[in-house]
Amino acid sequence: MTNVTLTPAAAKFIGRMVRFSGEPEGAGFRLQVSAGGCSGFNSEFTVEAQPLAGDSVVEASGVRIFLPAESRLLLEGVTIDFSDTPTRSGLTFINPNQAPCACSSSAGTSVPSHAHGHEGSHAMPGVVSIGVDAIRRG
């Protein structure tokens, strides 16, 4: 079983997504994560009536999350949070196993490789955000 942690804010967001999706009782939040990008994850999510073939069901904080095999491996030990600020609203993944990366080739992102002593001025390493607008309805 995947060791993934949901913050109360993430559990509330996921629960609302499932509840207001119109899917029947027992539906879940399908989270597909793949390796990529400076932060380590490319992600998308949908609400599904039931897990798809090969998905594992993780029940955490009162919500059901459907995880494909690759997602289970990548999310091992990761904390899923939800942030809602004036400029961003979405899921955030905090990966304690990921080393900080200094990306110089990432489109639209500039993180100096020698940014020592400026921890407060850059995004936390290992954090990925997924906007609410990434939701697809089938």
Backbone hydrogen bonds, N-H to C=O, Kabsch-Sander energy under -0.5 kcal/mol:
donor,donor_aa,acceptor,acceptor_aa,energy
4,V,2,T,-1.2
5,T,78,V,-2.3
7,T,80,I,-2.5
11,A,7,T,-2.5
12,K,8,P,-2.2
13,F,9,A,-2.2
14,I,10,A,-2.9
15,G,11,A,-2.5
16,R,12,K,-2.2
17,M,13,F,-2.4
18,V,14,I,-2.4
19,R,15,G,-2.6
20,F,16,R,-2.6
21,S,18,V,-1.1
22,G,19,R,-0.5
27,A,24,P,-1.6
28,G,48,E,-2.7
29,F,64,R,-2.6
30,R,28,G,-0.7
30,R,46,T,-2.9
31,L,29,F,-0.7
31,L,66,F,-2.1
32,Q,30,R,-0.6
32,Q,44,E,-2.8
33,V,31,L,-0.6
34,S,42,N,-3.0
36,G,40,G,-0.6
40,G,37,G,-0.9
42,N,34,S,-2.6
44,E,32,Q,-2.1
46,T,30,R,-1.9
48,E,28,G,-2.5
48,E,46,T,-0.5
55,D,52,L,-2.5
56,S,67,L,-2.7
58,V,56,S,-0.6
58,V,65,I,-3.0
59,E,57,V,-0.5
60,A,58,V,-0.6
60,A,63,V,-2.2
63,V,60,A,-2.0
65,I,58,V,-2.8
65,I,63,V,-0.5
66,F,29,F,-2.1
67,L,56,S,-2.9
67,L,65,I,-0.6
72,R,68,P,-2.1
73,L,69,A,-1.7
74,L,70,E,-2.2
75,L,71,S,-2.4
76,E,73,L,-0.9
77,G,3,N,-3.0
78,V,75,L,-2.3
79,T,94,I,-2.4
80,I,5,T,-3.6
81,D,79,T,-0.5
81,D,92,T,-3.3
83,S,90,G,-2.7
85,T,88,R,-3.7
90,G,83,S,-2.4
91,L,130,I,-1.3
92,T,81,D,-3.0
93,F,128,V,-2.3
94,I,79,T,-3.0
94,I,92,T,-0.5
95,N,93,F,-0.6
95,N,126,G,-1.8
98,Q,95,N,-1.3
103,C,101,C,-0.7
109,T,106,S,-1.8
111,V,103,C,-1.3
115,A,112,P,-0.7
118,H,115,A,-1.6
121,S,118,H,-2.0
122,H,119,E,-1.0
127,V,124,M,-1.2
128,V,93,F,-1.3
130,I,91,L,-3.0
132,V,89,S,-2.1
134,A,131,G,-2.0
135,I,132,V,-1.8
136,R,45,F,-1.0
